[in-house]
Amino acid sequence: MKPIESYEVKILSIGFFTAPSQAVIWRGPMASKALNQMIFDADWGELDFMLIDLPPGTGDIHLSIMQSLPITGAVVVSTPQAVALADAKKGVSMFLSDSINVPVLGIIENMAYFTPEELPNNKYYIFGKEGAKNLAADLQVPFLGEVPIVQSIREAGDYGRPAAMQTGSVIEGVFEEITRNVVEEVVKRNENLPATEAIKITTMAGCSAVKK
């Protein structure tokens, strides 16, 4: 498979292989197999970074990825409200568990606040204030930055262009800061920690166990 390339970014998605109105009704093993195909059966060429966007939770997809690849690190994204933070905390716990042992590079807060275009100096914390930042402090993992609710981000996503390309905008600065922080944490992780190994799943007496 040849990934689609735009703005020097290559991408593959399950959505590319289904009709817009078609639901993807797959059990965990089917989704995991499709994910492996997108990783190993695609002509990615030479890459600087490979980012894998996973669904929320701690399920089959996450384990399949960590079985297939030695993951350099995980970035956890959460909105500030308590119900989302509870899931983010479980995600961090999964990656840092002894059986998984994938470094957490940090936490990003999405939908951190809303700033109206006509009131650029005002911030309205619709979903709560600094929830992900406080979670990062509690879990002692880096806080990588916050993304506000801005209409131009939604518009950029709908039209398939990077929101960060809005030269001179607040959003440009937001994404540059987050990117810089992520790259710095990757460098630190590679300098201070051994390479991550893909995990192995073994079956024992009708149950499964995860081990390095």
PyMOL commands that set and color helices and strands:
alter all, ss='L'
color gray80, all
select helices_A, chain A and resi 14-17+28-40+60-68+82-96+131-139+151-159+163-165+170-192
alter helices_A, ss='H'
color red, helices_A
select strands_A, chain A and resi 4-6+9-11+74-78+104-114+143-149+200-204+207-211
alter strands_A, ss='S'
color yellow, strands_A
deselect
rebuild
show_as cartoon
